[in-house]
Amino acid sequence: QVQVVESGGGLVQPGGSLRLSCAASIDSFSIYNVGWFRQAPGKQRELVANILPNSITYYPDAVKGRFTASRDNFKKTVFLQMNNLKPEDTASYYCNVGYGRTTNYWGQGTQVTVSS
């Protein structure tokens, strides 16, 4: 059974940093695309970073220049470094590990709260 586990969330002051981790117990992890999403109360889930098997990344404008995704295929883990955090970054952060159109796995999420 595939498991995807996020960790690293917490409470941080505006301007601070956090590093999230997404660990997947999955064979051939290196061929999977990994997306980081977030969902704030009352809002839709949105993509904040995507990292392809070849480590090419994509970020929406809201986080570009502040968030950086990276992957360690040997450890089957993807990281999300979040710098200069803002109160509007407060949300539950989820990791999606996917391949093709029909294969994808979600984690349970980790809470990030940015507040003074």
N, C-alpha and C positions, 0 to 999 in steps of 0.2 A: 504494500500500500504506500502510495506516494505521500510524503509529508512535506509541507512548506511552512517554515517557521520564521516569523519576523521577530526581531529584537532590537533593543537600543533606544526605544522611545523614552520619553520622560518630560519633565518640566524644565524649561530653559527661559532665560530672560531674553527680551528682544535684542537682536544683535549677536546672540550666542550661536553655538554650533552643536549639532548632534550627528552621530554616525549610525545609521540603521544597517542592520544585516538581514539578509534573507537566505536561509539555508534550506536546501532541498535534498531530500533523500530520493534521488532519481538516477537511474542509469543514463549514461551518455548525456550528462548535464550540459556539456559543451555545445550541443546542437540546439539547445533551447533558447528562445527569446525570453527576456525577462523584463517585465514592466513594473514600475512602482506607481501606485495609485494612492489617492487620498480621498477621504470623504469626511466632510464636516457636517455637523447636525443640520438637517433641513436642506442639505445640498446634494447634488448628484456626485457620484464618484468621478474623479477626474485623473487623467494621466499626468504624472509629474516627471517621469523619466522612463526611457526605454533603452535597453542595451541589447544589441544583436549578438549572435554567436561570435562574430568577428570583433566584438567590442565597440562597434560604431554606436554612438549614442544620439539620442534625441531628447530635447527638452522644450516644453512650451515656454512662451515668453515670460510667464509669471514667475518662473524659477530659474530661467537661463542666467548663467553667471553666478548663481548662488548654490545650485545643487550639482553634484557630480556623481554619476553612477560608474561603478567599476565591478569587475568580476574576477573571481579566482576559481577557475574550473576544477582545479585539483581539489579544492575544499568544497566544491559545489555550493558556492556562496556568492551572492551579489551584495554589494554595499551601496549605500546612498549617503554621501557626505553632504550635509546641509549646513551652509554657513549663512551668516547675516540673517538669521531667522526673524520673521515678522509675526505679529499676532495673527495675521490672516493665514499663516501656515498651520495654525492649530487644526488638527484633524486626526482621524485614525488613518494610519498608513498601511497599505496592503501591497503585497508582492504577488505577481502573477507570473507563473512559469509556463510558457506555451510553445507549442510546435504545430505548425499548420493551422488549419481553421477549426479543428474539432478537439484538439488536445490542449487543455490548459488546467492548471491547478492554482488554487488560491490559498493563501495563508489566512490566519485568524486576525491578523492586524496587530499593530502596536500604536499606542496613543502618543501623540506629540502635542504638547501644550506650550505655547509661547506667551508668557505673561510676566509682568513685573510685579 
